[in-house]
Amino acid sequence: MENEIEILIAALKNNHYHPVVCVEKAASAVPLLLDWIPPDASIEGAGSASVLQVGILDKLRERGNRFSEPGAELTETGATRKDVLLVSTNAVTLDGKFVNIDGMGNRVTGMVYGVRRVILLVGANKIVRDVPEALERVQQVISPFHARRLGMKTPCAATGACSDCNAPHRICNITTIISKRPPSVDFSVIISKEDLGLGWDPSWPAERIERIQTAYGDEMDKFLSTLPKRE
């Protein structure tokens, strides 16, 4: 793992991301984030489980940072531009590519345009060898589990496997691969040696997989309980 993280950090720096910081414990990201994000900055959180797990959002609210609801990018006067997108990624490859699959697009579009600064909080469990492994993991592991937790009426939620469906509530409508830092965005990365958010390899020990699933589920349940109920 140590060697993989060193390779990843070097690749991300070569791909023009700055700063790229590694922390031993996920909680160590909190003081960094408080330092990087100005108290008057507006923030889009996009419902990231990784961000929820480190407990940074309450601290930002307490000091006066303004938050938008996930996906809320329009006002009566038109499009708004958030100061900070604080989020994670579905997977990151060892050569420094961020791979994401999204349903609405609020998360992935903000990573490339329309936000002044993007800060990615990436757990060790998100690191993969290459793009094919990233896509396989997101499609066959992350998306089915996420759809089931959300109670979505999709084939993958029922079967646990992607069938490239045409369901109205499909959560895999948009796929992005960010190869290098988008030129219009300040883009910072924090890598945690602890697992964060959703993602695992089926070959990993069952104990690690269960720990990832449980931590993710607990945080998402709390988050979903704060949102308006869907009809």
C-alpha positions as CSV (number, residue, x, y, z in Angstrom):
1,M,0.0,0.0,0.0
2,E,2.8,2.4,0.9
3,N,4.4,1.9,-2.5
4,E,1.1,2.3,-4.3
5,I,0.4,5.6,-2.6
6,E,3.9,6.9,-3.4
7,I,3.3,6.0,-7.1
8,L,-0.1,7.7,-7.1
9,I,1.2,10.9,-5.5
10,A,4.0,11.2,-8.0
11,A,1.5,10.6,-10.9
12,L,-1.0,13.2,-9.6
13,K,1.7,15.8,-9.2
14,N,2.9,15.0,-12.7
15,N,-0.7,15.5,-13.9
16,H,-0.6,19.1,-12.4
17,Y,-2.7,18.6,-9.3
18,H,-1.5,20.7,-6.4
19,P,-1.3,20.3,-3.5
20,V,-1.4,16.5,-3.1
21,V,-1.2,15.5,0.5
22,C,-1.3,12.1,2.2
23,V,-2.6,11.6,5.7
24,E,-2.3,8.5,7.9
25,K,-5.7,9.0,9.5
26,A,-8.8,10.3,7.7
27,A,-9.5,12.7,10.6
28,S,-6.1,14.4,9.9
29,A,-7.7,15.8,6.8
30,V,-10.0,18.1,8.9
31,P,-7.4,20.7,9.9
32,L,-6.1,20.8,6.3
33,L,-9.6,21.4,4.9
34,L,-10.2,24.1,7.5
35,D,-7.0,25.8,6.4
36,W,-7.6,25.4,2.6
37,I,-11.3,26.6,2.6
38,P,-11.9,30.3,3.5
39,P,-14.6,30.9,6.1
40,D,-16.7,32.9,3.5
41,A,-16.5,30.3,0.8
42,S,-19.6,28.7,-0.6
43,I,-19.5,24.9,-0.7
44,E,-21.1,22.2,-2.8
45,G,-20.8,18.8,-1.0
46,A,-22.6,16.5,-3.5
47,G,-23.5,14.1,-0.7
48,S,-20.0,12.4,-0.6
49,A,-19.8,9.6,2.0
50,S,-16.1,10.1,2.3
51,V,-16.6,13.8,3.2
52,L,-19.4,12.9,5.7
53,Q,-17.1,10.3,7.4
54,V,-14.4,12.7,8.4
55,G,-16.9,15.1,10.1
56,I,-15.8,18.3,8.4
57,L,-19.2,19.6,7.3
58,D,-20.4,20.6,10.8
59,K,-17.2,22.4,11.5
60,L,-17.5,24.4,8.3
61,R,-21.1,25.2,9.0
62,E,-20.2,26.3,12.6
63,R,-17.8,28.9,11.3
64,G,-20.2,30.3,8.7
65,N,-19.5,28.6,5.4
66,R,-22.6,28.4,3.1
67,F,-23.7,25.1,1.6
68,S,-25.8,24.3,-1.4
69,E,-28.1,21.3,-1.6
70,P,-26.7,18.4,-3.7
71,G,-27.3,19.4,-7.3
72,A,-28.7,22.8,-6.6
73,E,-26.7,25.0,-9.0
74,L,-29.4,27.4,-10.2
75,T,-30.9,30.5,-8.7
76,E,-33.6,32.9,-10.0
77,T,-30.9,35.0,-11.6
78,G,-29.3,32.0,-13.4
79,A,-26.3,29.7,-12.9
80,T,-24.2,30.2,-9.8
81,R,-20.6,29.3,-9.4
82,K,-19.6,27.7,-6.1
83,D,-16.3,28.5,-4.5
84,V,-15.5,24.9,-3.5
85,L,-16.6,21.4,-4.5
86,L,-15.7,19.1,-1.6
87,V,-16.1,15.6,-2.7
88,S,-14.5,12.2,-3.4
89,T,-14.0,10.0,-6.5
90,N,-15.3,6.6,-7.4
91,A,-11.8,5.5,-8.3
92,V,-8.3,6.8,-9.0
93,T,-5.7,4.9,-11.1
94,L,-2.1,4.6,-10.3
95,D,-1.2,6.9,-13.2
96,G,-3.4,9.6,-11.7
97,K,-6.7,9.4,-13.6
98,F,-10.0,10.0,-11.7
99,V,-12.8,7.8,-12.9
100,N,-16.4,8.5,-11.9
101,I,-19.9,7.4,-12.9
102,D,-22.8,9.6,-12.0
103,G,-26.6,9.8,-12.3
104,M,-27.4,13.5,-12.5
105,G,-24.0,14.9,-13.2
106,N,-23.8,17.5,-10.4
107,R,-20.7,15.7,-9.0
108,V,-18.7,15.1,-12.2
109,T,-19.5,18.3,-13.9
110,G,-18.3,20.3,-10.9
111,M,-14.9,18.5,-11.1
112,V,-14.1,19.9,-14.5
113,Y,-15.9,23.3,-14.8
114,G,-18.0,25.8,-13.0
115,V,-16.3,25.5,-9.5
116,R,-13.4,27.7,-8.5
117,R,-11.7,25.0,-6.4
118,V,-12.1,21.2,-6.2
119,I,-10.9,19.3,-3.2
120,L,-11.0,15.5,-3.4
121,L,-10.8,13.4,-0.3
122,V,-9.7,9.9,-1.5
123,G,-9.6,6.8,0.7
124,A,-7.0,4.1,0.1
125,N,-9.8,1.8,-1.0
126,K,-10.4,4.0,-4.1
127,I,-6.9,3.2,-5.6
128,V,-7.0,0.9,-8.6
129,R,-4.4,-0.2,-11.2
130,D,-5.9,1.3,-14.4
131,V,-9.1,2.6,-16.1
132,P,-10.5,-0.9,-17.0
133,E,-10.2,-2.0,-13.3
134,A,-11.8,1.3,-12.2
135,L,-14.8,0.9,-14.6
136,E,-15.3,-2.7,-13.6
137,R,-15.3,-1.8,-9.9
138,V,-17.7,1.1,-10.3
139,Q,-20.1,-0.8,-12.5
140,Q,-20.1,-4.1,-10.7
141,V,-19.3,-3.2,-7.1
142,I,-20.0,0.4,-6.2
143,S,-23.1,1.3,-8.3
144,P,-25.2,-1.8,-7.5
145,F,-24.5,-1.5,-3.7
146,H,-25.2,2.3,-3.8
147,A,-28.4,1.8,-5.8
148,R,-29.6,-0.8,-3.2
149,R,-28.8,1.5,-0.3
150,L,-30.7,4.3,-1.9
151,G,-33.7,2.0,-2.6
152,M,-33.5,2.6,-6.3
153,K,-35.8,0.6,-8.6
154,T,-33.0,-0.6,-10.9
155,P,-32.0,-4.1,-12.0
156,C,-28.6,-3.8,-10.3
157,A,-30.2,-3.0,-6.9
158,A,-32.1,-6.2,-7.2
159,T,-29.4,-8.5,-8.6
160,G,-26.2,-6.8,-7.3
161,A,-24.7,-6.7,-10.8
162,C,-24.8,-4.2,-13.7
163,S,-26.9,-5.1,-16.7
164,D,-26.5,-1.8,-18.5
165,C,-30.2,-1.2,-18.0
166,N,-32.5,1.4,-19.3
167,A,-34.3,2.0,-16.0
168,P,-35.7,5.5,-15.5
169,H,-33.9,5.8,-12.1
170,R,-30.6,4.5,-13.5
171,I,-27.6,6.0,-11.6
172,C,-25.0,5.3,-14.2
173,N,-25.9,7.9,-16.9
174,I,-22.6,9.8,-17.1
175,T,-19.0,8.4,-17.1
176,T,-16.0,10.7,-16.8
177,I,-12.3,10.1,-16.9
178,I,-10.2,13.0,-15.8
179,S,-6.7,12.4,-17.2
180,K,-5.1,15.7,-16.2
181,R,-6.1,18.7,-14.1
182,P,-8.8,20.8,-15.8
183,P,-7.1,24.1,-16.6
184,S,-10.0,26.3,-15.3
185,V,-10.1,24.7,-11.8
186,D,-7.8,24.8,-8.8
187,F,-7.7,21.1,-7.9
188,S,-6.3,19.7,-4.6
189,V,-6.2,16.1,-3.4
190,I,-6.0,14.6,0.0
191,I,-5.2,10.8,0.1
192,S,-6.1,8.9,3.3
193,K,-4.3,5.7,4.2
194,E,-7.6,4.7,5.8
195,D,-10.5,3.5,3.7
196,L,-13.2,6.1,3.0
197,G,-16.5,6.0,1.2
198,L,-17.7,3.2,-1.0
199,G,-15.4,0.9,-3.0
200,W,-13.6,-2.4,-2.6
201,D,-12.2,-5.3,-4.5
202,P,-14.1,-8.6,-4.1
203,S,-10.8,-10.4,-3.4
204,W,-10.2,-8.3,-0.3
205,P,-10.7,-9.9,3.2
206,A,-14.4,-10.1,4.2
207,E,-13.7,-8.1,7.3
208,R,-12.3,-5.1,5.4
209,I,-15.2,-5.2,2.9
210,E,-17.8,-5.3,5.7
211,R,-16.1,-2.4,7.5
212,I,-16.2,-0.3,4.4
213,Q,-19.9,-1.2,3.8
214,T,-20.9,-0.5,7.3
215,A,-19.2,2.8,7.6
216,Y,-20.6,4.0,4.3
217,G,-24.1,2.8,5.2
218,D,-24.1,4.5,8.6
219,E,-23.1,7.9,7.1
220,M,-25.4,7.6,4.1
221,D,-28.4,6.7,6.4
222,K,-27.7,9.9,8.4
223,F,-27.4,12.0,5.3
224,L,-30.5,10.6,3.6
225,S,-32.6,11.2,6.8
226,T,-31.9,15.0,6.3
227,L,-33.3,15.1,2.8
228,P,-36.9,15.6,1.7
229,K,-38.7,12.3,1.2
230,R,-39.3,11.2,-2.4
231,E,-42.8,10.5,-3.5
